[in-house]
């Protein structure tokens, strides 16, 4: 079990997490690069907290290139 448990900056309760994959896009003429970044997003699940369901931390966990 990980010692690095993230807690809410407001209520101090442990956060839940989900994984999101975001496709990176190029600038200018090129549209999609075919590359994705995967993030773990931590959010508050305490219904009594003002930060409920608010994304508080985002950490990159992987990069993927489909080339």
Buried (B, 14 or more C-beta within 10 A) or exposed (E): EEEEEBEBEBEEBEBEBEEEEEEEEEEEEEEEBEBBBEBBBBBBBBEEBEBBEBBBBEEEEEEEEEE
